[in-house]
Amino acid sequence: MKEILKNGFEEFGIDVSENQIQQLITYSELLCEWNTKINLTAICDKEGIAAKHFLDSATALLTGCVKGRVIDVGTGAGFPGLVLKILKPDIQLTLLDSLNKRINFLKAVSEEIGTDAEFVHARAEDGGRMYRAQFDTVVSRAVANMTVLSELCLPFLKIGGYFLALKGPLADEELDAAKRAIHILGGKVEGIFSAKIPGTDLNHKIIIIKKVQQTPQQYPRKPGIATKNPIGSCYNLKKKPTK
């Protein structure tokens, strides 16, 4: 694992210390240990964790948008948020997840490796109201489609902040479907950043959204509504009756 990480970070141009590499190795060991008790990841081999979790999460740093106060919405086992904190210790990190058992895992990892973070056990919709417009950067990975995810994440951002959605090969299609929602929620599409994961044939994409206006007060809506009734469908004009 150590060599995969070192080579991968070198290819990315990310400087890492021996201590940071060891923090990631300890993180991976705890991930596999806890994964026998609670469902955290389907990937639990060292090579897979190094490439598909750690290096993949690190691609967010390549955008240059990870700074200041950062929240990882729907963080799960801590990807990408906790990896970003290890690699960029100066950020102020908040990890938000709806399952308390995941939060307990993240607390245990942070205590073991010596990182500090704020842990929030809440649904994203509730968090978006509690922490409205308080963050410089929002990150999220594999949580929902882009239309839903924009409603969950953009309310957290200050104007001028960035939302980074770590996506797979369907990023372009998801973004096309979400553009109207992003505009309504106060976001502006800056582009899609592509990054090849070293040592794999994976080419992941990060959708970059800048917050340019305040999100309307009615968003985020109550839990579950964004999925059942995505923004855009609620704004469809009623068809005029035919004569």
VENNORKA-V12077 format. One record per backbone hydrogen bond with DSSP energy under -0.5 kcal/mol. NH is the residue of the N-H (numbers start at 1). CO is the residue of the C=O. E is the energy in kcal/mol with one decimal. If there is no record, write none. Layout:
BEGIN
((NH | CO | E) (NH | CO | E))
END
This chain:
BEGIN
((5 | 1 | -2.5) (6 | 2 | -2.8) (7 | 3 | -2.7) (8 | 4 | -2.3) (9 | 5 | -3.0) (10 | 6 | -2.1) (11 | 7 | -2.1) (12 | 8 | -1.9) (13 | 9 | -1.2) (14 | 9 | -2.8) (15 | 13 | -0.6) (21 | 17 | -2.0) (22 | 18 | -2.3) (23 | 19 | -2.3) (24 | 20 | -1.9) (25 | 21 | -2.1) (26 | 22 | -2.6) (27 | 23 | -2.4) (28 | 24 | -2.3) (29 | 25 | -2.0) (30 | 26 | -2.4) (31 | 27 | -2.4) (32 | 28 | -2.1) (33 | 29 | -2.0) (34 | 30 | -3.0) (35 | 31 | -1.8) (36 | 32 | -0.6) (36 | 33 | -0.9) (37 | 34 | -1.9) (38 | 34 | -2.7) (40 | 38 | -0.9) (44 | 42 | -0.6) (49 | 45 | -2.7) (50 | 46 | -2.4) (51 | 47 | -2.3) (52 | 48 | -2.5) (53 | 48 | -0.6) (53 | 49 | -1.3) (54 | 49 | -2.6) (55 | 50 | -2.5) (56 | 51 | -1.1) (57 | 53 | -2.0) (58 | 54 | -2.0) (59 | 55 | -0.8) (59 | 56 | -0.9) (60 | 57 | -1.6) (61 | 58 | -1.7) (62 | 58 | -0.6) (62 | 59 | -1.0) (63 | 60 | -1.1) (64 | 61 | -1.3) (65 | 60 | -0.6) (67 | 65 | -0.9) (70 | 68 | -0.6) (70 | 92 | -3.0) (71 | 137 | -2.1) (72 | 94 | -2.5) (73 | 71 | -0.7) (73 | 139 | -2.2) (74 | 72 | -0.5) (74 | 96 | -1.2) (75 | 72 | -0.7) (75 | 96 | -2.3) (78 | 75 | -1.8) (79 | 75 | -1.3) (80 | 78 | -0.5) (82 | 78 | -1.8) (83 | 78 | -1.0) (84 | 80 | -2.2) (85 | 81 | -2.0) (86 | 82 | -2.0) (87 | 83 | -2.2) (88 | 84 | -2.2) (91 | 88 | -1.8) (92 | 68 | -2.6) (93 | 91 | -0.7) (94 | 70 | -2.3) (95 | 118 | -3.0) (96 | 72 | -2.3) (96 | 94 | -0.6) (97 | 120 | -2.2) (100 | 98 | -0.6) (102 | 99 | -0.7) (103 | 99 | -1.5) (104 | 100 | -2.6) (105 | 101 | -1.6) (106 | 102 | -2.5) (107 | 103 | -2.3) (108 | 104 | -2.0) (109 | 105 | -2.4) (110 | 106 | -2.6) (111 | 107 | -2.3) (112 | 108 | -2.1) (113 | 109 | -2.6) (114 | 110 | -1.2) (115 | 110 | -1.9) (118 | 93 | -2.7) (120 | 95 | -2.9) (122 | 97 | -1.6) (122 | 120 | -1.0) (127 | 123 | -2.6) (128 | 124 | -2.5) (129 | 125 | -0.7) (129 | 126 | -0.7) (130 | 126 | -2.1) (131 | 127 | -2.9) (132 | 129 | -0.8) (133 | 155 | -2.7) (134 | 131 | -1.3) (134 | 156 | -1.4) (135 | 156 | -2.2) (136 | 69 | -2.1) (137 | 69 | -1.9) (138 | 162 | -2.6) (139 | 71 | -2.7) (140 | 164 | -1.6) (142 | 166 | -1.1) (149 | 145 | -3.1) (150 | 146 | -2.0) (151 | 147 | -1.2) (152 | 148 | -1.7) (153 | 149 | -2.2) (154 | 150 | -2.3) (156 | 153 | -1.5) (157 | 154 | -1.4) (158 | 135 | -2.8) (160 | 211 | -3.3) (161 | 158 | -2.0) (162 | 136 | -2.3) (163 | 209 | -3.1) (164 | 138 | -3.3) (164 | 162 | -0.5) (165 | 163 | -0.6) (165 | 207 | -2.3) (166 | 140 | -2.6) (166 | 164 | -0.7) (167 | 165 | -0.7) (167 | 205 | -3.5) (171 | 168 | -1.4) (174 | 170 | -2.5) (175 | 171 | -2.6) (176 | 172 | -2.2) (177 | 173 | -1.8) (178 | 174 | -1.1) (178 | 175 | -0.6) (179 | 175 | -1.0) (179 | 176 | -0.5) (182 | 178 | -2.7) (183 | 179 | -2.0) (184 | 180 | -2.3) (185 | 181 | -2.2) (186 | 183 | -1.4) (187 | 182 | -3.0) (188 | 210 | -2.3) (190 | 208 | -2.9) (191 | 208 | -1.2) (193 | 206 | -3.0) (194 | 192 | -0.5) (195 | 204 | -2.9) (197 | 202 | -2.4) (198 | 196 | -0.7) (200 | 197 | -1.8) (204 | 195 | -1.9) (205 | 167 | -2.1) (206 | 193 | -2.8) (207 | 165 | -2.4) (208 | 191 | -2.9) (208 | 206 | -0.5) (209 | 163 | -2.5) (209 | 207 | -0.6) (210 | 188 | -3.0) (211 | 161 | -2.7) (212 | 186 | -2.7) (212 | 210 | -0.7) (213 | 186 | -1.9) (216 | 184 | -0.6) (219 | 216 | -2.2) (225 | 222 | -2.0) (228 | 224 | -1.9) (229 | 225 | -3.3) (233 | 230 | -1.6) (234 | 230 | -0.8) (235 | 232 | -0.5) (236 | 233 | -0.8))
END
